[in-house]
Amino acid sequence: MDITLLIIYADFCDQNLITRFPKFATISISIFNTILNKSICEIMRQVFLSSCNLTLHVVVRRLCTNANVKWNSHKVRQTFINYFKKWNHVVVESSSVIAPKQSGMLFTSAGVVQFKPIISNLNVPVQQSRPMDSLGLAVSCQKCARVNDLNLVGKDRTHHTFFEMLGNWSFNGTMSKQTVCTHAWQLLTKIYCIDEQRLHVTYFGGDKQLGLDADQECKQIWLDVVGVQQCRLLVGNAKENFWSIGETGPCGPCTEIHVQLPDGTLSELWNVVFMEYYKHEDGSLQKLSATHVDTGMGLERLCAILQNEDSAYGTDLFKPLIDSCQKLTGSPPYEGRFGVDDVTGLDSSHRIIVDHARMCTFAIADGLKPGHQEAGHVLRKIIRRALYHVSLLGEPRSGVFPNLCSAVVDLYADTYPQLQSSRRLVDQVLVEEEKRFSGTLTKAKARFDRMQEPIDPEVMFLFYNTYGLPMEMVQNLAERRGVPFDLQEFEQRLQEQRRRSLTNKQKQQLRVALQQLELPSNTDDTLKHSTMETQTEDGSVAYQTACCEGRVLAILRSQTPVTEVTSDDQVQCSVILDKTSFYATDDGQTGDRGILRWREGEFLVDSTTSLEHVVLHHGRVLCGKLIAGQTSVHCLVDVNSRTACMQQHTALHLILGILRQHLNISTEQPLTGMINRQSAWIQFYSLQSVQSKNYLLQLIDKHANMLIEQNCPVITQIMNLENAKLLLKDDFPRVIDSKTKTIRLVTLDIKPHPIHQLCRAGMHVSTLGKLYHISPISLAEGRSIHKHYNCYRLKYTIGKKLFTK
């Protein structure tokens, strides 16, 4: 294509662009001065778009983006702040990367976190000098941390444990949709000079289930006001373009600006949320009296675009740290390889180390210390993962990671001056943690080397859970000795261990609190089993729970009795009622979720437990005030959640019945399991070893789903001990409390051979036909507590519905 056409198109994008690239000045400026007619420019632009290939697009994009401006990260960040400051936005400093306790999060994961009080209509300060309710427009660059995909960090181009979120906000309708969208587009295309031909925009296309129409106002703003081409405006569904803070709370449609990458794929750049509704627990939406606007754009991703890098690791936010890492470790130079191209894994190690160095530096500077619980435990895990990868880059040497974190301070000190004053603290914490990990590693390796073949996979869990070795290191040790390593199963065991430890501690604190309360009575929970079936118009089965009203006897906050709690407190607490229809976690089945509702407010129940015949509803007040001894509430159980647990529970007994037919399952060792809404598992002991796990899983899949199709009744009944022994015969447990007089039994009435099993607690569906398709997931060997038995753990879930009658 003629170079003149390129220049004319470049001039159309920016009248000063031609002067920045003298090597393209093949025609005089006077020629451009004659091209003043907009229609001519439009014709030339269309010709360019129809004839220019991807390569030329990339060339012009690079020229239009970088021009003569060097977009270092400091300038990118400050340009964003200054732009909105010019438009009367108040500059709000970043809050701590450690989330406030009342948020329910460990780390601040988005810029909106510190503004939640104003969105929730609470009068608390953002900064001590400025009360929250006086803010109309705000702009900030927020320090954020996300650790939910830790194993992906360093392995791909997008995941980071620490990042900065650029954002601007409008509260209580201060700024219109049109103004917000226009600002975003102007900043990207006119200030950052990103070629608008690279940008695509999405908007909310409506959702029948939510009862919402498409956001036509937003669509027309982009088309008619901003001038986005129709072909670059895309419609999105509720999953992509409807955003909420949590399961309940402010929410609304969003519009996103995406940028086209060199390979042609789109990457989300800027998200703009119009919070127009409040979402209740039942899923219903209530229109808010005023709209809030929440926007967010990742600094790292924006810098990668403006600096023409394929990932943030090539920008000035990471490259100086990678260079320092290479010098400190003496490793081969970083080559920027990902995935299968990173054959040695050294590039991934570089990325993991520098990413974790940023996260650790900011977290420690904000006051977090490595520990055994919550955020402190996560910090220790991240530090040890980084130290492990330091050891992979060269000869072991101390001080590498602390020195690298000092380089992080140097890199960010101008933007975050508080880092400079925390430099010594960061170094002290990391040096001490490095020494601690070195001693732990020596002990763990010595024990591992002494272990004899074959090594039980269960033992490998010890090295992670007890010694605190990073996941990759445990996996590496397992592979060296040929020990099977299932990462998903490994994570599940870890979660179970933490849950047991936390529960034991809470139980002890609760016992003390209950003794102090001297409650007039235990909780009457006889209505918890009252689940009624109804037939819907399409023939499917729906469930309802019994209506129940209970009086608030007590409220516990951090296991300490309090007289009242309000939505302003924004804290987790536990409510004790004299009467409830909520099922408390028992016999492995997860407790109910739902709502406690009274005339002036609502309490969101996210879990239910019991202790000493007292039922505790754990959650938080959504609105209003809850007063111990005065408030009466209606108990509204989340029926979908309970139904899922009922189905998983019945499925467990069906699977156990099939296992007993094919394996000699011990009645001397206890059966254990866990049932939740998504999946369940059962651990059992067998005198026989399973020769083929895949065969057994296939057998369970076939038999269980065949029995589901028969739609046999499921019956629960209370039976005296002697009759239960006659009925269960060899399946009756050998170990049982001598004081027991009656037994609760569940019967799957399959003809001609019913399945009878003990079932101490929990609920079931009325027929097998009301189950879904049972899908066995895995069968893993556990650590047996008896030398004569083989221990197995079977995990399963429920998928697509097969049968309805």
C-alpha positions in Angstrom: 0.0 0.0 0.0 1.2 3.5 -0.8 3.1 5.2 2.1 1.1 8.4 1.5 -2.1 6.6 2.5 -0.4 5.5 5.7 0.6 9.1 6.5 -2.9 10.5 5.7 -4.5 7.8 8.0 -1.9 8.6 10.7 -2.7 12.3 10.4 -6.4 11.5 10.7 -5.7 9.9 14.1 -3.5 12.7 15.3 -2.8 15.9 13.5 0.7 16.1 15.0 1.7 12.5 14.3 3.5 13.3 11.0 5.9 15.6 12.8 6.9 12.8 15.2 8.0 10.5 12.3 10.1 12.5 9.9 11.2 9.3 8.1 7.6 8.9 6.8 7.4 12.6 5.7 7.4 11.8 2.0 5.0 14.5 1.2 5.0 18.1 2.5 2.9 19.4 5.4 1.2 21.7 2.9 -0.6 18.7 1.3 -2.1 17.9 4.7 -3.3 21.4 5.1 -5.3 21.1 1.9 -7.1 17.9 3.2 -9.5 19.7 5.5 -12.7 18.1 4.3 -13.8 15.4 6.7 -15.4 13.3 4.0 -12.1 13.0 2.2 -10.4 11.8 5.5 -13.3 9.3 6.0 -12.8 8.0 2.5 -9.1 7.5 3.0 -9.8 5.8 6.4 -12.2 3.4 4.8 -9.7 2.6 2.0 -7.1 2.0 4.6 -9.3 -0.4 6.6 -10.3 -2.3 3.5 -6.8 -2.8 2.1 -4.4 -2.8 5.1 -3.3 -6.2 6.3 -2.6 -7.1 9.9 1.1 -6.4 9.6 0.4 -2.8 8.6 -2.1 -2.4 11.4 0.6 -3.4 13.8 3.0 -0.9 12.3 0.6 2.0 12.5 -0.6 0.9 15.9 2.9 1.1 17.3 3.5 4.5 15.7 0.2 5.8 17.0 0.6 4.4 20.5 4.2 5.2 21.4 4.8 8.2 19.1 7.5 10.3 20.7 6.1 9.7 24.2 7.9 7.1 26.4 5.1 5.7 28.5 6.9 4.6 31.6 4.7 3.2 34.4 5.0 6.3 36.6 3.8 8.5 33.7 0.9 6.1 32.9 -0.2 6.1 36.5 0.1 9.8 37.0 -1.6 10.6 33.7 -4.7 8.7 34.8 -4.8 10.5 38.2 -4.2 13.9 36.6 -6.9 13.4 34.0 -9.7 12.8 36.4 -8.3 15.3 38.9 -8.8 17.9 36.1 -12.4 16.8 36.0 -13.0 17.5 39.7 -12.4 14.0 41.0 -11.0 13.8 44.5 -7.7 11.9 44.6 -8.0 9.2 47.3 -4.8 7.4 48.4 -4.6 3.7 48.1 -5.7 1.8 51.1 -3.7 -1.1 52.6 -3.2 -4.2 50.5 -4.5 -6.0 53.6 -8.3 -6.0 53.5 -10.2 -4.6 56.5 -11.5 -7.4 58.8 -15.1 -6.5 58.2 -14.8 -7.0 54.5 -14.6 -10.8 54.8 -11.5 -10.9 52.6 -7.8 -11.4 53.3 -6.4 -9.0 50.8 -7.7 -5.9 48.9 -8.6 -7.4 45.5 -10.1 -4.4 43.8 -10.2 -0.6 44.0 -13.9 -0.6 45.0 -13.1 -2.3 48.4 -12.4 0.9 50.3 -15.5 2.5 48.8 -17.9 -0.2 49.8 -19.1 1.8 52.8 -20.5 4.6 50.6 -22.0 2.1 48.2 -23.6 0.4 51.2 -24.7 3.8 52.5 -22.5 3.7 55.6 -21.0 6.9 57.1 -17.4 5.9 57.8 -14.2 7.6 56.6 -12.2 6.7 53.5 -9.5 9.0 54.8 -9.6 10.4 58.2 -9.6 14.0 56.8 -12.6 13.3 54.5 -15.8 11.6 55.6 -17.2 9.1 53.1 -20.6 10.7 52.6 -19.0 13.9 51.2 -17.4 12.2 48.2 -19.1 12.7 44.9 -16.3 11.9 42.4 -13.1 10.0 43.3 -10.0 8.6 41.6 -7.3 6.3 42.9 -4.6 3.9 42.1 -5.2 1.0 44.5 -2.6 -1.6 45.7 -4.3 -5.0 45.2 -3.5 -8.7 45.8 -5.1 -11.9 44.6 -3.9 -15.3 45.5 -6.7 -17.6 44.4 -4.7 -18.8 41.3 -1.3 -18.9 42.9 -0.2 -21.9 41.0 -0.7 -20.1 37.7 1.3 -17.0 38.7 4.6 -17.0 36.6 3.3 -19.7 34.4 1.2 -17.5 32.1 1.1 -13.9 30.9 -1.8 -12.5 33.0 -1.8 -13.7 36.6 -0.1 -11.7 39.3 -0.3 -11.8 43.1 0.2 -8.1 43.4 -1.1 -5.5 40.9 -2.3 -1.9 40.8 -5.8 -1.0 39.9 -6.6 2.4 38.3 -10.1 3.5 39.0 -12.5 6.4 39.0 -15.9 6.6 40.8 -19.1 8.5 40.8 -21.4 8.2 43.8 -25.1 8.9 44.1 -25.6 9.9 40.5 -22.9 12.6 40.5 -21.8 11.8 36.9 -23.9 10.5 34.0 -23.3 7.4 31.9 -22.5 9.5 28.9 -19.8 11.5 30.7 -18.2 8.4 32.2 -18.0 6.6 28.9 -16.8 9.7 27.1 -14.0 10.2 29.7 -12.8 6.6 29.3 -12.7 6.8 25.5 -11.0 10.2 25.5 -8.3 9.1 27.9 -7.5 5.9 26.0 -7.5 7.4 22.5 -6.5 11.0 22.9 -4.2 11.0 25.9 -2.7 7.5 25.8 -3.0 7.6 22.0 -4.2 4.0 21.7 -5.5 3.5 18.1 -9.3 3.4 18.3 -9.3 0.7 15.6 -7.8 -1.6 18.2 -10.6 -1.0 20.7 -13.9 -3.0 21.0 -16.7 -2.2 23.5 -19.2 -4.6 25.1 -22.5 -3.6 26.7 -25.2 -5.5 28.7 -27.7 -7.2 26.3 -30.4 -8.0 28.9 -31.3 -11.1 30.8 -34.8 -12.8 31.0 -34.0 -14.6 34.2 -33.1 -11.3 35.9 -36.0 -9.6 34.2 -33.8 -6.9 32.7 -33.8 -5.4 29.2 -30.7 -4.6 27.2 -28.8 -1.4 28.3 -29.9 0.6 25.2 -28.9 3.9 26.8 -25.3 2.6 27.1 -25.4 1.2 23.5 -26.6 4.5 22.0 -24.0 6.5 24.0 -21.2 4.5 22.4 -22.7 4.7 18.9 -24.1 8.3 18.8 -22.0 10.3 21.3 -18.6 8.6 21.5 -18.7 7.5 17.8 -17.7 3.8 18.2 -18.3 1.9 15.0 -21.2 -0.6 15.0 -18.9 -3.5 14.1 -16.8 -2.8 17.2 -19.7 -2.7 19.6 -20.5 -6.2 21.0 -23.4 -7.3 23.1 -22.7 -9.3 26.3 -24.7 -11.6 28.6 -25.2 -11.4 32.3 -22.2 -13.5 33.0 -19.9 -11.1 31.3 -21.7 -7.8 31.5 -23.6 -7.8 34.8 -21.5 -7.2 37.9 -22.1 -7.4 41.7 -20.0 -6.9 44.8 -21.1 -10.3 46.2 -24.0 -12.7 46.4 -26.1 -9.9 47.7 -25.7 -6.1 47.6 -25.3 -3.4 45.0 -25.0 -4.6 41.4 -25.7 -3.5 37.8 -24.8 -3.7 34.1 -21.3 -3.0 33.0 -19.6 -2.0 29.8 -16.1 -3.1 29.0 -13.4 -1.7 26.7 -11.3 -4.5 25.1 -8.0 -4.0 23.2 -7.0 -6.2 20.2 -3.6 -7.9 20.7 -1.1 -8.6 17.9 -2.4 -12.1 17.6 -6.0 -10.8 17.0 -7.4 -11.8 20.4 -9.2 -9.3 22.6 -8.1 -8.5 26.1 -10.3 -6.7 28.7 -8.7 -3.3 29.4 -11.3 -1.2 31.3 -14.5 -2.2 33.1 -17.2 0.4 33.9 -20.0 -0.7 36.2 -23.3 1.1 36.6 -24.6 0.0 40.0 -28.3 0.6 39.6 -29.8 -2.3 41.6 -29.6 -4.1 44.9 -29.6 -7.9 44.7 -31.4 -9.7 47.5 -30.7 -13.3 48.7 -33.6 -14.7 46.7 -32.0 -13.2 43.5 -34.6 -10.5 43.1 -33.4 -7.0 42.1 -34.5 -3.7 43.6 -33.9 -0.4 41.8 -31.6 1.9 43.7 -32.6 5.5 44.3 -29.2 6.7 42.9 -26.6 5.1 40.6 -23.0 4.6 41.6 -20.3 4.1 39.0 -17.3 1.9 39.6 -14.5 1.6 37.1 -11.3 -0.4 37.0 -8.3 -0.7 34.7 -5.2 -2.8 35.6 -2.0 -0.7 35.5 0.2 -3.7 34.5 -2.0 -4.5 31.5 -2.2 -0.9 30.4 1.6 -0.5 30.6 2.1 -3.7 28.5 0.0 -2.1 25.8 1.6 1.3 25.9 5.1 -0.2 26.0 4.3 -2.7 23.2 5.0 -5.8 25.3 3.2 -9.1 25.1 3.0 -9.3 28.9 3.6 -7.1 31.9 6.8 -9.0 32.6 8.4 -7.0 29.7 7.5 -3.6 31.1 9.4 -1.3 33.4 7.3 -2.7 36.3 9.0 -6.1 36.1 12.1 -5.9 33.8 14.4 -4.1 36.3 13.5 -6.7 38.9 14.1 -9.6 36.5 17.5 -8.1 35.7 18.3 -7.8 39.4 17.1 -11.4 40.0 19.4 -12.7 37.2 22.4 -10.8 38.7 21.7 -11.9 42.3 21.3 -15.6 41.4 23.9 -15.8 38.6 21.3 -17.6 36.5 21.2 -17.6 32.6 19.6 -14.5 31.1 15.8 -14.2 31.1 14.4 -15.0 27.6 10.7 -14.4 28.1 9.5 -17.9 27.2 6.1 -19.3 28.3 4.5 -22.7 28.4 6.2 -25.5 26.3 8.7 -23.0 25.0 10.1 -22.6 28.5 11.8 -26.0 28.4 14.1 -25.5 31.4 11.4 -23.7 33.5 14.0 -21.0 34.4 11.9 -18.1 32.9 8.9 -19.2 34.9 11.1 -19.2 38.0 12.3 -15.6 37.3 8.7 -14.5 36.9 7.5 -16.2 40.1 10.3 -14.7 42.1 9.9 -11.1 41.0 6.1 -11.3 41.2 6.2 -12.7 44.7 8.8 -10.1 45.7 6.4 -7.3 44.9 3.6 -8.9 46.8 5.7 -9.7 49.9 7.3 -6.2 50.0 3.9 -4.4 49.9 2.2 -6.8 52.3 5.0 -6.6 54.9 5.2 -2.8 54.6 1.5 -2.6 55.3 2.0 -4.5 58.5 1.5 -8.2 57.6 3.7 -10.8 59.2 4.2 -14.5 58.1 2.1 -16.7 60.3 0.1 -19.9 60.6 -3.4 -18.5 59.9 -5.3 -16.5 57.3 -3.3 -13.8 55.5 -0.2 -14.5 57.5 -0.3 -18.1 56.3 -0.7 -17.0 52.7 2.2 -14.7 53.0 4.5 -17.4 54.4 3.4 -19.7 51.5 4.2 -17.1 48.9 7.6 -16.4 50.5 8.5 -20.1 50.6 7.4 -20.6 47.0 9.7 -17.7 46.0 12.6 -19.1 48.0 12.2 -22.5 46.4 12.4 -21.0 42.9 15.4 -19.0 43.9 17.1 -22.3 44.6 16.3 -23.5 41.1 18.1 -20.6 39.4 21.6 -21.3 40.7 23.7 -22.4 43.7 21.9 -21.9 47.0 22.8 -18.6 48.5 21.2 -16.6 51.3 19.9 -13.0 51.0 18.8 -13.2 47.3 15.1 -12.8 48.0 15.5 -10.1 50.7 17.8 -8.1 48.4 15.3 -8.4 45.6 12.6 -7.0 47.8 14.9 -4.1 48.5 15.0 -3.6 44.8 11.2 -3.5 44.8 11.4 -0.6 47.4 13.8 1.3 45.1 11.5 0.8 42.1 8.3 2.0 43.9 9.6 4.5 46.5 8.7 7.6 44.5 5.1 6.4 44.1 4.7 4.9 47.6 7.1 6.8 50.0 6.0 4.6 52.9 8.0 1.7 51.4 11.2 3.6 52.1 10.5 3.8 55.8 9.6 0.1 55.9 12.7 -1.1 54.0 14.4 -2.3 57.2 11.3 -4.1 58.5 10.8 -5.9 55.1 14.4 -7.0 55.2 14.3 -8.2 58.8 11.1 -10.2 58.2 12.4 -11.9 55.0 15.8 -12.7 56.4 14.2 -14.4 59.5 11.8 -16.3 57.3 14.6 -17.4 55.0 16.5 -18.8 58.0 13.3 -20.5 59.3 12.7 -22.1 55.9 16.3 -23.3 55.6 16.1 -25.2 58.9 12.7 -26.7 58.0 14.0 -27.7 54.6 17.0 -29.5 56.1 14.8 -31.5 58.4 12.2 -32.4 55.7 14.9 -33.6 53.2 16.5 -35.7 55.9 13.3 -37.4 56.7 12.4 -37.9 53.1 15.8 -39.5 52.3 15.3 -42.0 55.2 11.9 -43.1 53.9 11.7 -46.6 52.5 9.9 -47.7 49.3 7.1 -47.7 48.6 6.1 -44.3 49.9 2.4 -43.7 50.8 1.0 -40.7 48.9 -0.7 -39.7 52.2 2.8 -39.2 53.7 3.6 -36.6 51.0 0.8 -34.4 52.4 2.9 -34.3 55.6 5.7 -32.4 53.9 3.3 -29.6 52.8 1.1 -29.5 55.8 3.6 -30.0 58.6 6.9 -28.9 57.1 5.4 -26.1 55.0 7.2 -27.0 51.8 5.9 -25.3 48.6 3.5 -27.3 46.4 6.0 -27.5 43.5 8.7 -28.8 45.8 6.5 -31.6 47.2 5.5 -32.5 43.7 9.2 -32.6 42.7 10.1 -34.8 45.6 7.2 -37.2 44.8 8.2 -37.4 41.1 11.8 -38.3 42.1 10.6 -41.3 44.1 7.8 -42.3 41.7 5.0 -41.4 44.2 1.6 -40.7 42.6 0.7 -37.0 43.1 -2.8 -35.7 42.5 -2.8 -32.0 42.8 -6.6 -31.6 43.1 -6.8 -34.3 45.8 -3.8 -32.7 47.6 -5.6 -29.3 47.8 -8.8 -30.9 49.1 -6.9 -32.7 51.9 -5.3 -29.4 52.9 -8.7 -27.6 53.1 -10.1 -30.4 55.2 -7.2 -30.2 57.7 -7.6 -26.4 58.1 -11.3 -26.7 58.6 -10.9 -29.3 61.3 -8.3 -27.2 63.1 -10.4 -24.1 63.0 -13.5 -25.9 64.0 -11.9 -27.3 67.2 -10.7 -23.9 68.3 -14.1 -22.3 67.6 -15.9 -25.0 69.5 -13.9 -24.4 72.7 -14.5 -20.7 72.5 -18.2 -21.3 71.9 -18.5 -23.6 74.8 -17.2 -20.8 77.1 -19.5 -18.3 75.5 -22.6 -20.5 75.9 -21.8 -21.1 79.6 -21.7 -17.3 80.1 -25.1 -16.8 78.3 -27.1 -19.3 80.5 -29.7 -19.6 77.8 -33.3 -20.4 79.0 -33.6 -23.4 76.6 -32.0 -25.3 73.8 -32.9 -24.5 70.2 -36.1 -26.3 69.0 -35.1 -27.4 65.5 -37.7 -30.1 64.9 -38.9 -28.3 61.8 -35.6 -28.8 60.0 -36.7 -32.0 58.4 -39.9 -30.5 57.1 -39.1 -30.3 53.4 -42.2 -30.5 51.2 -42.3 -31.4 47.5 -44.5 -29.6 45.0 -45.1 -30.2 41.3 -44.3 -27.3 38.9 -46.1 -26.6 35.7 -43.4 -28.3 33.6 -43.7 -31.5 35.7 -40.5 -31.1 37.6 -40.2 -31.2 41.4 -39.8 -28.1 43.5 -39.1 -28.1 47.3 -40.4 -25.9 50.1 -39.4 -25.7 53.7 -41.7 -25.2 56.7 -42.5 -21.7 57.8 -40.9 -20.9 61.1 -40.6 -17.9 63.4 -38.0 -17.7 66.1 -37.0 -15.2 68.8 -33.4 -14.0 69.0 -32.0 -15.4 72.3 -28.4 -14.3 71.8 -25.9 -12.8 69.4 -22.2 -13.8 69.4 -19.5 -11.7 67.8 -16.1 -13.4 67.6 -17.5 -15.9 70.1 -18.3 -13.1 72.5 -21.9 -12.2 73.5 -23.2 -8.8 72.3 -26.6 -7.2 72.8 -27.1 -6.0 69.2 -25.6 -5.9 65.8 -26.4 -3.6 62.8 -25.7 -3.5 59.1 -23.3 -0.6 59.9 -21.0 -3.0 61.8 -20.4 -5.1 58.7 -19.1 -8.0 60.8 -19.6 -11.7 60.9 -21.6 -12.9 63.9 -23.7 -15.9 65.1 -27.4 -15.7 66.0 -29.1 -18.1 68.4 -32.9 -18.6 68.1 -35.4 -20.3 70.4 -36.8 -22.1 67.3 -35.5 -22.6 63.8 -36.1 -24.6 60.6 -32.4 -24.4 59.6 -30.4 -27.7 59.4 -27.1 -27.5 61.2 -24.0 -29.3 59.9 -24.1 -32.8 61.2 -22.9 -36.3 60.2 -20.9 -34.8 57.3 -23.8 -32.9 55.7 -23.3 -29.2 55.3 -25.7 -26.9 57.1 -28.3 -24.7 55.6 -27.9 -21.2 54.1 -30.6 -18.6 53.8 -32.1 -15.5 55.4 -33.5 -14.4 58.8 -36.0 -11.7 58.0 -37.9 -9.2 60.3 -39.9 -6.1 59.5 -36.9 -3.7 59.6 -34.1 -5.9 58.2 -32.4 -9.0 57.0 -29.6 -11.3 58.2 -27.8 -13.4 55.6 -27.0 -16.9 56.9 -24.0 -18.3 55.1 -23.6 -21.4 57.3 -25.4 -23.2 60.2 -23.8 -25.3 63.0 -24.8 -26.6 66.4 -23.1 -27.1 69.7 -24.5 -28.5 72.9 -28.0 -28.7 71.4 -27.8 -25.0 70.4 -28.1 -24.0 66.7 -25.9 -21.1 65.6 -26.8 -19.2 62.4 -23.5 -17.6 61.1 -23.6 -14.6 58.8 -24.0 -10.8 58.8 -26.8 -8.2 59.0 -27.7 -6.9 55.5 -29.9 -4.1 56.7 -31.5 -3.0 59.9 -30.7 -3.8 63.6 -30.8 -7.2 65.3 -31.4 -7.1 69.1 -30.9 -10.0 71.5 -34.0 -10.8 73.5 -36.3 -8.5 71.4 -36.2 -9.3 67.7 -38.3 -12.1 66.2 -37.4 -13.4 62.8 -38.8 -15.5 60.0 -36.5 -18.4 58.9 -36.1 -18.6 55.2 -34.0 -21.5 54.1 -32.2 -21.5 50.8 -34.1 -24.3 49.2 -31.7 -24.8 46.3 -28.8 -25.3 48.6 -30.6 -27.7 50.8 -31.9 -29.7 47.9 -28.4 -30.1 46.5 -27.2 -31.5 49.8 -30.1 -33.9 50.1 -29.3 -35.2 46.7 -25.6 -35.6 47.4 -26.5 -37.4 50.7 -28.8 -39.9 49.1 -26.3 -40.5 46.4 -23.7 -41.3 49.1 -25.8 -44.1 50.6 -26.5 -45.5 47.1 -22.8 -45.6 46.3 -22.0 -47.2 49.7 -24.6 -49.8 49.0 -23.0 -50.7 45.7 -19.5 -50.8 47.3 -20.7 -53.3 49.9 -21.9 -55.6 47.1 -18.4 -55.7 45.5 -16.0 -55.1 48.4 -15.6 -56.5 51.9 -16.0 -53.2 53.7 -15.1 -53.2 57.3 -17.7 -52.7 60.0 -15.0 -52.2 62.6 -13.6 -49.0 61.2 -15.7 -45.8 61.0 -17.0 -44.5 57.8 -16.3 -40.8 57.3 -17.4 -38.4 54.6 -18.3 -34.8 53.7 -21.3 -33.6 51.8 -21.7 -30.1 50.3 -23.6 -28.5 47.5 -21.1 -29.2 44.8 -19.6 -32.6 45.6 -19.1 -35.2 48.3 -16.6 -37.9 49.3 -16.7 -41.0 51.4 -13.7 -42.8 53.1 -14.0 -46.5 53.8 -11.9 -49.5 54.8 -11.8 -52.8 52.9 -10.2 -56.1 53.5 -9.7 -56.4 49.8 -7.4 -54.2 47.8 -8.8 -52.5 44.7 -7.0 -54.0 41.7 -8.4 -51.5 39.1 -9.6 -48.2 40.3 -10.9 -47.2 36.9 -13.0 -50.4 36.7 -14.5 -49.8 40.1 -15.4 -46.2 39.1 -17.0 -47.4 35.9 -18.9 -50.0 37.8 -20.3 -47.5 40.3 -21.2 -45.1 37.4 -23.1 -47.8 35.6 -25.0 -49.4 38.6 -25.8 -46.2 40.4 -27.4 -44.5 37.4 -29.2 -47.7 36.4 -30.8 -47.7 39.9 -31.6 -44.0 39.6 -33.8 -44.7 36.6 -35.8 -47.2 38.6 -37.0 -44.3 40.8 -37.3 -46.4 44.0 -38.6 -44.9 47.2 -36.1 -43.5 49.9 -37.4 -44.1 53.4 -36.0 -42.9 56.7 -37.2 -44.4 60.0 -36.4 -44.7 63.6 -35.9 -48.4 64.7 -35.0 -50.1 68.0 -31.5 -51.5 68.2 -32.4 -55.2 68.1 -34.6 -54.9 65.0 -31.8 -52.9 63.3 -29.3 -55.6 64.0 -31.6 -58.2 62.4 -32.2 -56.1 59.4 -28.6 -55.0 58.7 -27.0 -58.4 59.7 -23.3 -58.3 58.8 -23.4 -54.6 57.8 -24.3 -53.6 61.4 -21.3 -51.6 62.9 -19.3 -53.5 65.5 -18.6 -50.3 67.5 -21.6 -48.5 68.8 -22.5 -46.6 72.0 -23.7 -49.0 74.6 -26.4 -46.5 75.7 -28.0 -46.4 72.3 -31.5 -47.8 72.3 -32.8 -46.6 68.9 -31.2 -46.3 65.5 -32.1 -44.0 62.6 -32.1 -46.0 59.3 -32.3 -45.0 55.7 -33.7 -47.6 53.2 -33.3 -47.4 49.4 -36.3 -49.6 48.6 -34.7 -51.3 45.6 -36.4 -54.6 44.5 -35.7 -57.3 45.2 -32.7 -56.4 47.4 -33.3 -53.1 49.4 -30.3 -51.2 50.7 -30.5 -50.6 54.5 -27.9 -48.3 56.2 -27.5 -46.4 59.4 -27.9 -42.7 59.0 -27.5 -40.7 62.2 -28.5 -37.4 60.7 -29.1 -35.5 57.4 -31.9 -35.4 54.9 -32.7 -37.3 51.7 -34.8 -37.0 48.6 -38.0 -39.1 48.6 -37.1 -41.2 45.5 -33.9 -42.1 43.7 -35.5 -40.6 40.5 -35.1 -37.2 42.1 -31.3 -37.6 42.0 -29.2 -36.4 39.1 -26.7 -38.4 37.2 -24.0 -39.6 39.6 -20.4 -39.1 38.3 -17.6 -40.7 40.3 -14.6 -38.4 40.1 -11.7 -40.3 41.8 -10.7 -43.1 44.0 -7.6 -42.5 46.0 -5.7 -44.6 48.6 -5.7 -43.2 52.0 -3.5 -43.8 55.0 -4.9 -46.9 56.9 -5.0 -46.9 60.6 -5.1 -50.7 60.7 -2.6 -53.0 59.1 -5.3 -55.5 57.9 -7.4 -52.9 56.0 -7.0 -50.9 52.9 -8.2 -47.3 53.1 -9.9 -45.6 50.1 -11.5 -42.2 49.5 -14.1 -42.0 46.8 -15.1 -38.5 45.5 -18.2 -38.0 43.4 -20.5 -35.3 42.2 -24.0 -35.0 40.6 -24.3 -33.8 37.1 -27.0 -33.6 34.4 -30.5 -34.8 35.4 -31.4 -38.2 33.9 -34.8 -39.0 35.2 -37.9 -37.2 36.4 -41.2 -38.8 37.3 
